[in-house]
Amino acid sequence: MTAEGTPPARRERANALRALAMDAVQRANSGHPGMPMGMADIAELLYSDYLKVAPRQPRWADRDRLVLSNGHGSMLLYGAAHLAGYALDIDQLKAFRQLGSHTAGHPELNVGTGIETTTGPLGQGLANAVGMALAERLLAAEFNRPEHEIVNHRTWVLLGDGCLMEGISHEACSLAGVLGLGKLICIYDDNGISIDGEVGGWFRDDTPGRFEAYGWHVVRDIDGHDPEALREALDQACAQASRPSLVCAKTVIGFGAPSKQGTADTHGAPLGEAEIQAARKALNWPHAPFEVPEPIRRGWDIRERGERQVDGWKARFAAYRAAFPVEAAEFERRMDGRLPEDWKASASRAIEKIAGERKSEATRKSSLGALEAFAPMLPELVGGSADLTGSNCTRHSGSVDIAAEGGGNYVYFGVREFAMGAMLNGLSLHGGFIPYGGTFLVFADYQRNALRMAALMRQRCLFVFTHDSIGLGEDGPTHQPIEHLESLRIIPNMRVWRPCDAVETAVAWREAIERRDGPASLALSRQTLPFQERSAEQLAQVRRGGYVLRREAAGEPHVLLIATGSEVQLAMGAAGLLDREGIAARVVSMPCAQVFMQQDAGYRNSVLPQAVRARVVAEAGVSGGWADIAGPCGRVLGIARFGESAPGDRLFEHFGFTAEAVAALARESIASAGNLKST
């Protein structure tokens, strides 16, 4: 494909990007040169004429968000950010894919260098962007006033065939159409190539028709190497107020590499020195590797333009502050991610009130109670459910449904667990919100990679998972989580809370809200759980992840009974049985093992004395992760097979989850430890 008549200066700027991409990939002997070379004309036009960003003030609240969903083409983003003036010098490009550099193989969240989200798992950047665009819409509805517009920016997405093959693209884009996100503009790199070759053998969708069916504005068959055709398409997209846009740009992967362009050979491997030299000749780029002439650099540099845009916004915000000082302060607090000044005291009072109510109820209902208490304090809470609102108990009395226009704080995500998770990440990444979303724990599998990305990006997202064990009952093994608690706990930086009653549930919510460096998963019961009595000291210790709920009558304990969630009541019952035999049993509730293990050694030993080797851990799920806490003489009551369809209480009895079973294991552990002198 050629683009006759393309202005030389613009084409030269795009060729600078192509050259940096092929040079960096060649130097690393690893990477994906084809997409950056194919999308260089698109990126050059975006940065030169459309993106509202400020490289010297990259965290400016009203900047456009640019998401590279096809993240394997990361050199497109790195090269453009470098040339545009972000704090990403040429040495970083030379260190592409090397240890400690800011130019990883796939883009990793770094707003300072223009990277708004971590991408690479295809389709998720697109879904993140839907969340970002929703965040912009909600903030504009909440804070803008007539004659005072402080939120007005777009979310741009670059994506490829792979993103559109992934099912998450359907989930997210279908919902984006329903929500009418007019400031979401996606540019589809329609080059017809993926890793395995020409996509016609496995991807023949009518993509424009598909997006039109979603309710999107679609521009078909644009020459992705013709800036004027692209400009016309992007201008049409920018004019859309109530529909997201998809611009379908026909490009040549590896554009400029004479013998490899248009083939999968350019997708995921260096071009090779001979092909690079041929590409330099074909592109009329006679410069040495990583060399960009100064006139071309000046043509790319958007720092001064960005400063003018920021200065204009600051002037508008100053006028806004003068007219609406309370709203201005609230906007700044929200965008900084700070909680209200009175949050800690108010949250503590709310938890004390919940403790005083002494409710025995399902912890999913306790979760709604926590939401009812905390949501009025936190207008930044925005959430929803994947078509399980009534079951997940995620819609509090202050919820306002989000529709195709205006604001709100509650999203009906529909049966779209994966997109929900990735959109929560986008809402968090944008800033101004603490997002939460609900589904059944067993369906964490559907959103698994979004959970992983939340942890990797250290985002404050709350994942509400109800129906947390075989105790959900009659829906049977397809809906009864077995391996899920352990699988969530092994995600680095993911905190998993499994509370035993209303008090622990409220504390779990508070801790998840206060944490700024990672997500939380809340595993909640369908069935009613009994309220547990606590002293003020015990109430204060819940936040430490594990604490002594029932202390032995006197002396040292003979055995430690450790449990989470619905199994805490079994441990309490077993302790009563053992008391009658003269066996001193301590009950430890451990709603969050990860938080407990982060406590100082002195506290951990005060809860789980090392000298007490007789231990039982009870949790209705796969139990291998409890081995370290159980120790060599301990016993673990878990379940390593799929469930059955029956009432929950019958299933607990059937699978041996009873107080008597816990007591029996305690006796076994005591015998193994040999630390019971007399009974």
C-alpha positions as CSV (number, residue, x, y, z in Angstrom):
1,M,0.0,0.0,0.0
2,T,1.2,3.5,-0.8
3,A,-0.1,6.9,0.0
4,E,0.8,9.2,-2.9
5,G,0.9,12.8,-2.0
6,T,1.6,12.3,1.7
7,P,3.4,15.5,2.9
8,P,7.1,14.6,3.3
9,A,7.4,16.2,6.7
10,R,4.6,14.1,8.1
11,R,5.8,10.9,6.5
12,E,9.4,11.6,7.7
13,R,8.1,12.0,11.3
14,A,6.3,8.6,10.9
15,N,9.4,7.1,9.5
16,A,11.4,8.2,12.6
17,L,9.0,6.1,14.6
18,R,9.4,3.2,12.3
19,A,13.2,3.4,12.5
20,L,13.2,3.6,16.3
21,A,11.0,0.5,16.4
22,M,13.0,-1.6,14.1
23,D,16.3,-0.5,15.7
24,A,15.2,-1.2,19.3
25,V,13.8,-4.6,18.4
26,Q,17.0,-5.5,16.5
27,R,19.2,-4.3,19.4
28,A,17.2,-6.4,21.9
29,N,17.0,-9.3,19.5
30,S,13.4,-9.6,20.7
31,G,10.1,-7.8,20.1
32,H,7.4,-6.9,17.6
33,P,8.4,-4.4,14.9
34,G,5.5,-5.0,12.5
35,M,2.7,-3.2,14.3
36,P,4.7,-0.1,15.2
37,M,5.9,0.2,11.6
38,G,2.3,-0.3,10.3
39,M,0.7,2.1,12.8
40,A,3.3,4.8,12.7
41,D,1.3,7.1,10.4
42,I,-1.7,6.8,12.8
43,A,0.4,7.5,15.9
44,E,2.1,10.5,14.3
45,L,-1.2,12.1,13.4
46,L,-2.6,11.4,16.9
47,Y,0.3,13.0,18.7
48,S,0.6,15.9,16.3
49,D,-3.0,16.9,15.9
50,Y,-5.3,15.2,18.4
51,L,-4.0,14.1,21.7
52,K,-4.5,16.5,24.6
53,V,-1.6,15.6,26.8
54,A,1.3,17.4,28.5
55,P,4.6,15.5,28.6
56,R,6.0,17.8,31.3
57,Q,2.8,17.4,33.4
58,P,1.8,13.9,32.5
59,R,-0.6,13.4,35.4
60,W,-2.8,16.4,34.5
61,A,-6.3,15.4,35.5
62,D,-8.0,16.5,32.2
63,R,-5.5,14.9,29.8
64,D,-6.7,12.5,27.1
65,R,-6.0,8.8,27.9
66,L,-4.3,6.8,25.2
67,V,-4.4,3.0,25.5
68,L,-2.3,0.7,23.4
69,S,-4.5,-2.4,23.6
70,N,-2.3,-4.4,21.2
71,G,0.5,-4.0,23.7
72,H,3.0,-6.3,21.9
73,G,3.6,-3.3,19.6
74,S,5.0,-1.4,22.6
75,M,7.8,0.4,20.7
76,L,5.1,2.4,19.0
77,L,4.2,3.9,22.4
78,Y,7.7,4.2,23.6
79,G,9.0,5.8,20.4
80,A,6.1,8.2,20.2
81,A,6.4,9.2,23.9
82,H,10.1,9.7,23.5
83,L,9.7,11.9,20.4
84,A,6.8,13.8,21.9
85,G,8.9,14.9,24.9
86,Y,8.0,12.6,27.7
87,A,10.7,11.7,30.3
88,L,11.9,8.7,28.2
89,D,15.3,9.3,26.8
90,I,17.0,7.5,23.9
91,D,19.0,5.3,26.3
92,Q,15.7,3.9,27.5
93,L,14.8,3.0,23.9
94,K,18.2,1.4,23.5
95,A,17.5,-0.6,26.7
96,F,14.2,-2.0,25.2
97,R,13.2,-5.3,26.9
98,Q,16.2,-5.1,29.3
99,L,16.2,-5.5,33.0
100,G,15.4,-2.3,34.9
101,S,14.4,-0.2,31.9
102,H,11.2,1.7,31.5
103,T,10.7,0.1,28.1
104,A,9.5,-3.4,29.0
105,G,8.4,-5.9,26.4
106,H,4.8,-4.9,26.9
107,P,3.8,-1.5,28.2
108,E,3.7,-1.3,32.0
109,L,1.8,1.4,33.8
110,N,3.9,4.5,34.1
111,V,1.9,7.7,33.6
112,G,5.1,9.7,33.8
113,T,6.1,8.2,30.4
114,G,2.7,8.3,28.9
115,I,1.7,4.7,29.7
116,E,-1.9,4.8,31.1
117,T,-2.3,1.1,31.7
118,T,-0.4,-2.2,31.5
119,T,-1.3,-4.0,28.3
120,G,-0.3,-7.2,26.5
121,P,-3.1,-9.6,27.3
122,L,-5.1,-8.8,24.3
123,G,-8.5,-7.1,24.6
124,Q,-7.9,-5.9,28.2
125,G,-6.6,-2.5,27.2
126,L,-9.7,-2.0,25.2
127,A,-11.9,-2.9,28.2
128,N,-9.7,-0.7,30.5
129,A,-10.4,2.1,28.1
130,V,-14.2,1.6,28.4
131,G,-13.8,2.0,32.1
132,M,-11.7,5.1,31.6
133,A,-14.3,6.6,29.3
134,L,-17.0,5.9,31.8
135,A,-15.0,7.6,34.5
136,E,-14.7,10.7,32.4
137,R,-18.4,10.7,31.7
138,L,-19.3,10.3,35.4
139,L,-16.9,12.9,36.6
140,A,-18.1,15.4,34.0
141,A,-21.7,14.8,35.1
142,E,-20.9,15.3,38.7
143,F,-18.5,18.2,38.7
144,N,-19.0,20.3,35.5
145,R,-21.3,23.3,35.8
146,P,-22.7,25.7,33.2
147,E,-19.8,27.9,32.0
148,H,-17.4,25.9,34.1
149,E,-16.2,22.7,32.3
150,I,-13.3,21.1,34.1
151,V,-13.7,17.5,32.8
152,N,-13.7,17.2,29.1
153,H,-11.3,14.7,27.5
154,R,-11.3,11.7,25.3
155,T,-10.1,8.1,25.6
156,W,-8.2,6.8,22.6
157,V,-7.5,3.2,21.9
158,L,-5.2,1.5,19.4
159,L,-6.1,-2.1,18.9
160,G,-5.6,-5.0,16.5
161,D,-7.1,-8.2,15.2
162,G,-6.1,-10.1,18.3
163,C,-7.9,-7.7,20.6
164,L,-11.1,-8.2,18.6
165,M,-10.8,-12.0,18.5
166,E,-10.7,-12.1,22.3
167,G,-14.1,-12.5,23.8
168,I,-13.6,-9.6,26.2
169,S,-13.8,-7.2,23.3
170,H,-17.4,-8.3,22.7
171,E,-18.3,-7.9,26.4
172,A,-16.7,-4.5,26.8
173,C,-17.7,-3.0,23.5
174,S,-21.3,-4.2,23.7
175,L,-21.6,-2.4,27.1
176,A,-19.8,0.7,25.8
177,G,-22.5,1.0,23.1
178,V,-25.3,0.7,25.6
179,L,-23.7,3.3,27.8
180,G,-23.2,5.7,24.9
181,L,-19.6,6.6,25.6
182,G,-19.2,9.2,22.9
183,K,-15.7,10.2,24.0
184,L,-14.3,6.7,23.4
185,I,-12.5,6.5,20.0
186,C,-10.9,3.2,18.9
187,I,-8.6,2.9,15.9
188,Y,-8.5,-0.7,14.5
189,D,-5.2,-1.7,12.9
190,D,-6.8,-3.8,10.2
191,N,-3.7,-5.4,8.8
192,G,-5.0,-9.0,8.4
193,I,-2.1,-10.6,10.1
194,S,-1.6,-12.3,13.5
195,I,1.2,-14.5,14.8
196,D,0.0,-17.6,12.8
197,G,-0.3,-15.7,9.5
198,E,-3.1,-14.3,7.5
199,V,-6.2,-14.1,9.8
200,G,-8.6,-15.1,7.1
201,G,-8.2,-18.7,8.1
202,W,-9.6,-18.1,11.6
203,F,-11.1,-14.5,11.7
204,R,-13.6,-13.6,9.1
205,D,-16.0,-11.4,11.2
206,D,-17.7,-8.4,9.7
207,T,-16.1,-6.3,12.3
208,P,-17.6,-3.0,11.2
209,G,-21.1,-4.6,11.1
210,R,-20.5,-6.1,14.6
211,F,-19.7,-2.7,16.1
212,E,-22.6,-1.0,14.3
213,A,-24.8,-3.7,15.9
214,Y,-23.4,-2.6,19.3
215,G,-24.6,1.0,18.6
216,W,-21.1,2.4,17.7
217,H,-20.3,5.0,15.1
218,V,-18.1,3.1,12.6
219,V,-15.9,4.5,9.8
220,R,-15.0,1.7,7.4
221,D,-12.0,1.0,5.2
222,I,-9.7,4.0,5.8
223,D,-6.2,3.9,4.4
224,G,-4.2,3.8,7.6
225,H,-1.2,5.4,5.7
226,D,-3.1,8.4,4.4
227,P,-3.2,11.2,7.0
228,E,-5.9,13.1,5.3
229,A,-8.3,10.1,5.2
230,L,-7.4,9.4,8.8
231,R,-8.1,13.0,9.7
232,E,-11.5,13.0,8.2
233,A,-12.4,9.8,10.0
234,L,-11.1,11.0,13.3
235,D,-12.9,14.3,12.9
236,Q,-16.1,12.4,12.4
237,A,-15.4,10.4,15.5
238,C,-14.7,13.5,17.6
239,A,-18.1,14.9,16.5
240,Q,-19.9,12.0,18.1
241,A,-21.5,12.9,21.4
242,S,-23.5,9.8,22.3
243,R,-21.8,6.9,20.5
244,P,-18.3,5.4,20.8
245,S,-16.4,5.3,17.5
246,L,-14.4,2.6,15.7
247,V,-12.2,3.8,12.9
248,C,-11.2,0.8,10.7
249,A,-7.8,1.6,9.3
250,K,-6.3,-0.7,6.6
251,T,-2.6,-0.9,7.2
252,V,0.4,-2.9,6.1
253,I,2.2,-4.7,8.9
254,G,5.9,-3.9,8.8
255,F,5.3,-1.0,6.4
256,G,8.6,-0.1,4.7
257,A,10.4,-3.5,5.1
258,P,10.6,-4.4,1.4
259,S,10.6,-8.2,1.5
260,K,8.7,-8.8,4.8
261,Q,6.0,-6.1,5.0
262,G,2.5,-7.5,4.9
263,T,3.6,-10.9,6.4
264,A,3.7,-12.5,9.8
265,D,7.5,-12.5,9.5
266,T,7.4,-8.9,10.9
267,H,5.0,-9.6,13.7
268,G,7.1,-11.0,16.5
269,A,10.8,-11.1,15.5
270,P,13.5,-8.7,14.6
271,L,13.7,-7.9,10.9
272,G,17.4,-8.7,10.7
273,E,20.2,-6.3,9.6
274,A,19.8,-6.9,5.9
275,E,16.1,-6.2,5.9
276,I,16.6,-3.1,8.1
277,Q,19.1,-1.7,5.7
278,A,16.7,-2.4,2.9
279,A,13.9,-0.7,4.8
280,R,16.1,2.4,5.4
281,K,16.6,2.7,1.7
282,A,12.9,2.1,0.9
283,L,11.8,4.7,3.5
284,N,14.6,7.2,2.5
285,W,15.9,7.1,6.0
286,P,19.7,7.3,5.8
287,H,20.3,7.9,9.4
288,A,22.2,5.7,11.9
289,P,20.4,3.4,14.4
290,F,18.6,5.5,17.0
291,E,19.5,8.8,15.2
292,V,16.7,11.2,14.6
293,P,17.5,14.6,12.9
294,E,16.8,17.6,15.0
295,P,14.2,19.1,12.6
296,I,12.2,15.9,12.8
297,R,12.5,15.9,16.6
298,R,11.2,19.5,16.7
299,G,8.3,18.5,14.6
300,W,7.3,15.8,17.1
301,D,7.8,17.8,20.3
302,I,4.5,18.7,21.8
303,R,5.7,19.9,25.2
304,E,5.0,23.6,24.7
305,R,1.5,22.8,23.3
306,G,0.8,20.6,26.3
307,E,1.9,23.4,28.7
308,R,-0.5,25.8,27.0
309,Q,-3.3,23.3,27.3
310,V,-2.6,22.8,31.0
311,D,-2.3,26.5,31.7
312,G,-5.7,27.0,30.0
313,W,-7.2,24.3,32.2
314,K,-5.7,25.7,35.3
315,A,-7.2,29.1,34.6
316,R,-10.6,27.4,34.1
317,F,-10.2,25.5,37.3
318,A,-9.2,28.6,39.2
319,A,-12.5,30.2,38.1
320,Y,-14.3,27.0,39.0
321,R,-12.7,27.1,42.4
322,A,-13.8,30.7,43.0
323,A,-17.4,29.8,42.0
324,F,-17.6,26.3,43.6
325,P,-14.9,26.0,46.3
326,V,-16.4,22.9,47.9
327,E,-16.8,21.0,44.6
328,A,-13.2,22.0,43.6
329,A,-11.7,20.7,46.8
330,E,-13.7,17.5,46.4
331,F,-12.5,17.1,42.8
332,E,-8.9,17.5,43.8
333,R,-9.3,15.0,46.7
334,R,-10.9,12.4,44.5
335,M,-8.3,12.7,41.7
336,D,-5.5,12.5,44.3
337,G,-7.1,9.3,45.6
338,R,-7.3,10.6,49.2
339,L,-10.1,9.5,51.5
340,P,-12.2,12.2,53.3
341,E,-10.5,13.7,56.3
342,D,-13.1,12.3,58.7
343,W,-13.1,8.8,57.1
344,K,-11.2,6.9,59.7
345,A,-13.3,8.2,62.6
346,S,-16.5,7.8,60.7
347,A,-15.7,4.3,59.5
348,S,-14.7,3.2,63.0
349,R,-18.0,4.4,64.4
350,A,-19.9,2.6,61.7
351,I,-18.1,-0.7,62.5
352,E,-18.8,-0.2,66.2
353,K,-22.5,0.3,65.3
354,I,-22.5,-2.9,63.3
355,A,-20.9,-4.8,66.1
356,G,-23.5,-3.5,68.5
357,E,-26.3,-4.7,66.3
358,R,-25.1,-8.3,66.8
359,K,-26.7,-9.6,63.5
360,S,-26.5,-13.2,62.4
361,E,-26.8,-13.1,58.7
362,A,-25.2,-14.2,55.4
363,T,-22.0,-12.2,54.9
364,R,-23.2,-11.2,51.5
365,K,-26.0,-9.3,53.4
366,S,-23.4,-8.0,55.8
367,S,-21.5,-6.7,52.8
368,L,-24.5,-4.7,51.8
369,G,-24.7,-3.4,55.3
370,A,-21.1,-2.2,55.1
371,L,-21.9,-0.5,51.8
372,E,-24.9,1.2,53.3
373,A,-22.6,2.5,56.1
374,F,-19.7,3.5,54.0
375,A,-21.2,4.7,50.7
376,P,-22.6,8.0,52.1
377,M,-19.1,8.9,53.2
378,L,-17.5,8.0,49.9
379,P,-19.1,9.5,46.7
380,E,-16.2,7.9,44.8
381,L,-17.5,4.4,45.3
382,V,-18.9,3.2,42.0
383,G,-19.8,-0.4,41.4
384,G,-22.2,-3.0,40.1
385,S,-22.7,-6.6,39.4
386,A,-22.4,-9.1,36.5
387,D,-26.2,-9.7,36.4
388,L,-26.3,-10.8,40.0
389,T,-27.3,-7.6,41.8
390,G,-29.8,-9.2,44.1
391,S,-27.6,-12.2,44.8
392,N,-24.4,-10.3,45.3
393,C,-26.1,-7.5,47.4
394,T,-24.1,-4.8,45.7
395,R,-26.8,-2.2,45.2
396,H,-27.1,0.0,48.2
397,S,-29.9,2.5,48.9
398,G,-27.9,5.4,47.6
399,S,-27.2,3.8,44.3
400,V,-28.1,5.7,41.1
401,D,-28.2,3.6,37.9
402,I,-25.9,4.6,35.1
403,A,-27.6,4.8,31.8
404,A,-26.7,6.1,28.3
405,E,-26.2,9.6,29.5
406,G,-25.5,11.6,32.6
407,G,-24.0,10.3,35.8
408,G,-24.7,7.7,38.5
409,N,-22.8,5.2,40.6
410,Y,-24.2,1.8,39.8
411,V,-23.4,-0.2,36.6
412,Y,-25.5,-3.2,35.5
413,F,-22.6,-5.0,33.8
414,G,-24.7,-7.8,32.5
415,V,-23.3,-11.3,32.2
416,R,-19.8,-9.9,31.5
417,E,-17.5,-10.9,34.3
418,F,-14.2,-10.4,32.5
419,A,-15.1,-7.0,31.0
420,M,-16.4,-6.0,34.5
421,G,-13.1,-6.8,36.0
422,A,-11.1,-4.9,33.4
423,M,-13.5,-2.0,33.4
424,L,-13.0,-1.7,37.2
425,N,-9.3,-1.5,36.5
426,G,-10.0,1.3,34.0
427,L,-12.1,3.3,36.4
428,S,-9.4,3.0,39.0
429,L,-6.6,3.9,36.5
430,H,-8.4,7.0,35.4
431,G,-8.7,8.3,38.9
432,G,-11.6,9.8,40.9
433,F,-13.2,6.5,41.8
434,I,-12.9,3.4,44.0
435,P,-14.6,0.7,41.9
436,Y,-16.2,-2.5,43.1
437,G,-18.0,-5.3,41.2
438,G,-19.8,-8.5,42.2
439,T,-20.3,-12.0,40.9
440,F,-20.2,-15.5,42.4
441,L,-16.8,-16.7,43.6
442,V,-16.8,-19.6,41.2
443,F,-17.0,-17.1,38.3
444,A,-13.7,-15.5,39.4
445,D,-12.4,-17.9,36.7
446,Y,-14.1,-15.8,34.0
447,Q,-12.3,-12.6,35.1
448,R,-9.1,-14.2,36.2
449,N,-6.7,-12.2,34.1
450,A,-8.3,-8.9,35.0
451,L,-7.8,-9.8,38.7
452,R,-4.2,-10.5,37.9
453,M,-3.8,-7.2,36.1
454,A,-5.4,-5.3,39.0
455,A,-2.8,-6.9,41.3
456,L,0.1,-6.3,38.8
457,M,-0.9,-2.6,38.4
458,R,-1.5,-2.2,42.1
459,Q,-5.0,-0.8,41.6
460,R,-7.5,-0.1,44.4
461,C,-10.3,-2.4,43.1
462,L,-12.8,-4.3,45.2
463,F,-13.9,-7.7,43.8
464,V,-17.0,-8.9,45.6
465,F,-17.4,-12.7,45.4
466,T,-20.5,-14.2,47.0
467,H,-21.6,-17.8,47.3
468,D,-18.2,-18.7,48.6
469,S,-18.4,-22.5,49.3
470,I,-20.4,-25.7,49.1
471,G,-22.6,-23.9,51.6
472,L,-24.5,-22.2,48.7
473,G,-26.3,-25.5,48.3
474,E,-28.6,-26.7,45.6
475,D,-27.1,-25.0,42.6
476,G,-24.5,-27.8,42.8
477,P,-20.9,-28.4,41.8
478,T,-20.9,-26.0,38.8
479,H,-21.5,-23.1,41.1
480,Q,-19.7,-24.3,44.2
481,P,-16.2,-22.9,44.5
482,I,-13.5,-25.4,45.6
483,E,-10.1,-24.3,44.3
484,H,-11.0,-20.6,44.1
485,L,-9.9,-19.2,47.4
486,E,-6.5,-20.7,47.1
487,S,-6.2,-19.7,43.5
488,L,-6.9,-16.0,44.4
489,R,-4.5,-16.1,47.3
490,I,-1.6,-17.1,45.1
491,I,-2.0,-14.0,42.9
492,P,0.9,-11.7,44.1
493,N,-0.4,-8.5,45.7
494,M,-4.1,-9.7,45.9
495,R,-5.6,-9.7,49.4
496,V,-8.3,-12.2,50.0
497,W,-10.7,-11.5,52.8
498,R,-13.1,-14.3,53.9
499,P,-15.1,-12.9,56.9
500,C,-17.0,-15.0,59.4
501,D,-19.7,-12.4,60.3
502,A,-21.0,-8.9,59.9
503,V,-18.1,-7.3,61.9
504,E,-15.4,-9.0,59.9
505,T,-17.1,-8.1,56.7
506,A,-17.3,-4.4,57.5
507,V,-13.6,-4.4,58.5
508,A,-12.7,-6.2,55.3
509,W,-14.5,-3.4,53.3
510,R,-12.8,-0.7,55.3
511,E,-9.3,-2.3,54.8
512,A,-9.9,-2.8,51.1
513,I,-11.0,0.9,50.7
514,E,-8.0,2.2,52.7
515,R,-5.4,0.2,50.8
516,R,-4.0,2.2,47.9
517,D,-1.5,-0.3,46.5
518,G,-3.5,-3.2,45.4
519,P,-6.9,-4.9,45.0
520,A,-8.9,-7.0,47.4
521,S,-11.2,-10.0,46.9
522,L,-14.1,-10.4,49.4
523,A,-15.4,-14.0,49.7
524,L,-18.9,-13.9,51.2
525,S,-21.4,-16.5,52.2
526,R,-24.9,-17.2,50.8
527,Q,-25.9,-18.9,54.1
528,T,-26.5,-17.3,57.4
529,L,-23.5,-17.2,59.8
530,P,-23.7,-16.5,63.5
531,F,-22.5,-13.3,65.1
532,Q,-19.4,-13.7,67.1
533,E,-18.9,-11.9,70.4
534,R,-15.7,-9.7,70.7
535,S,-14.1,-7.4,73.1
536,A,-13.0,-4.0,72.1
537,E,-9.4,-5.3,71.8
538,Q,-10.5,-8.1,69.5
539,L,-12.5,-5.7,67.4
540,A,-9.4,-3.7,66.9
541,Q,-7.4,-6.7,65.9
542,V,-9.6,-7.9,63.1
543,R,-7.8,-5.6,60.7
544,R,-4.6,-7.5,61.3
545,G,-5.9,-10.4,59.3
546,G,-5.9,-12.9,62.1
547,Y,-6.7,-12.7,65.8
548,V,-7.7,-14.8,68.9
549,L,-11.5,-15.0,68.8
550,R,-11.8,-17.4,71.7
551,R,-9.0,-17.7,74.2
552,E,-8.4,-20.8,76.3
553,A,-9.7,-20.7,79.8
554,A,-6.4,-20.7,81.6
555,G,-2.7,-21.5,81.0
556,E,-1.4,-22.4,77.6
557,P,-3.6,-23.8,74.9
558,H,-3.3,-27.5,74.0
559,V,-4.5,-26.9,70.5
560,L,-5.1,-24.0,68.1
561,L,-8.2,-24.1,66.0
562,I,-7.8,-21.8,63.0
563,A,-10.6,-21.1,60.6
564,T,-12.0,-18.6,58.0
565,G,-15.5,-17.6,57.1
566,S,-18.3,-20.1,57.7
567,E,-15.9,-22.6,59.3
568,V,-15.2,-20.3,62.2
569,Q,-18.5,-21.4,63.8
570,L,-17.3,-25.0,63.5
571,A,-14.1,-24.1,65.3
572,M,-16.1,-22.4,68.1
573,G,-18.3,-25.5,68.4
574,A,-15.3,-27.8,68.5
575,A,-13.6,-25.7,71.2
576,G,-16.7,-26.2,73.4
577,L,-16.6,-30.0,72.8
578,L,-12.9,-30.1,73.7
579,D,-13.4,-28.0,76.8
580,R,-15.6,-30.8,78.2
581,E,-12.7,-33.2,77.9
582,G,-10.2,-30.8,79.6
583,I,-8.5,-29.9,76.4
584,A,-7.8,-26.2,76.2
585,A,-8.6,-25.0,72.7
586,R,-7.9,-21.5,71.3
587,V,-9.9,-20.3,68.3
588,V,-8.2,-18.1,65.8
589,S,-10.3,-16.4,63.1
590,M,-8.2,-15.6,60.1
591,P,-10.2,-13.5,57.6
592,C,-7.1,-12.5,55.6
593,A,-4.1,-14.8,55.9
594,Q,-1.9,-12.5,53.7
595,V,-2.4,-9.5,56.1
596,F,-1.8,-11.7,59.1
597,M,1.5,-12.9,57.7
598,Q,2.6,-9.3,57.2
599,Q,2.3,-8.6,60.9
600,D,5.3,-8.4,63.1
601,A,6.7,-11.7,64.5
602,G,5.7,-10.8,68.0
603,Y,2.0,-10.4,67.1
604,R,1.9,-13.5,65.0
605,N,3.4,-15.5,67.9
606,S,0.9,-14.0,70.3
607,V,-1.9,-15.4,68.2
608,L,-0.3,-18.6,67.1
609,P,2.4,-19.5,69.7
610,Q,5.2,-21.5,68.1
611,A,5.3,-23.8,71.1
612,V,1.8,-25.0,70.4
613,R,2.3,-27.5,67.5
614,A,-1.1,-29.1,67.7
615,R,-3.2,-27.2,65.2
616,V,-6.3,-27.6,63.0
617,V,-7.1,-25.4,60.1
618,A,-10.7,-25.5,58.7
619,E,-11.7,-24.0,55.4
620,A,-14.2,-25.4,52.9
621,G,-11.9,-25.4,49.9
622,V,-8.7,-26.7,48.5
623,S,-6.4,-26.7,51.6
624,G,-2.8,-27.0,50.4
625,G,-2.0,-23.4,51.1
626,W,-2.5,-23.8,54.8
627,A,0.4,-26.2,55.3
628,D,2.8,-23.6,56.7
629,I,0.3,-22.4,59.3
630,A,-0.8,-25.9,60.2
631,G,2.8,-27.0,60.7
632,P,4.1,-30.6,60.7
633,C,1.8,-31.8,63.5
634,G,-1.3,-30.0,62.3
635,R,-4.3,-31.2,60.5
636,V,-6.3,-29.3,57.7
637,L,-10.0,-29.8,57.1
638,G,-10.6,-29.0,53.5
639,I,-12.2,-30.3,50.4
640,A,-10.4,-31.4,47.3
641,R,-13.3,-32.7,45.1
642,F,-16.3,-31.1,43.5
643,G,-19.5,-30.6,45.4
644,E,-23.0,-32.0,45.1
645,S,-26.5,-30.6,44.7
646,A,-28.2,-30.5,48.0
647,P,-29.1,-28.0,50.8
648,G,-26.0,-26.4,52.2
649,D,-26.3,-27.8,55.7
650,R,-26.6,-31.3,54.3
651,L,-23.5,-30.8,52.2
652,F,-21.4,-29.6,55.2
653,E,-22.4,-32.7,57.1
654,H,-21.8,-34.9,54.0
655,F,-18.3,-33.6,53.4
656,G,-17.4,-33.8,57.1
657,F,-17.5,-30.1,58.0
658,T,-18.8,-30.4,61.5
659,A,-17.7,-29.3,65.0
660,E,-17.2,-33.0,65.8
661,A,-14.9,-33.5,62.9
662,V,-12.8,-30.5,63.9
663,A,-12.6,-31.8,67.4
664,A,-11.5,-35.2,66.2
665,L,-8.7,-33.7,64.1
666,A,-7.7,-31.7,67.1
667,R,-7.2,-34.9,69.1
668,E,-5.2,-36.4,66.3
669,S,-3.0,-33.3,66.1
670,I,-2.5,-33.3,69.9
671,A,-1.4,-36.9,69.7
672,S,1.0,-36.2,66.9
673,A,2.5,-33.2,68.7
674,G,2.7,-35.0,72.0
675,N,2.2,-31.7,73.9
676,L,-0.9,-32.6,76.0
677,K,0.4,-33.5,79.4
678,S,-3.0,-34.4,80.9
679,T,-6.7,-34.2,80.0
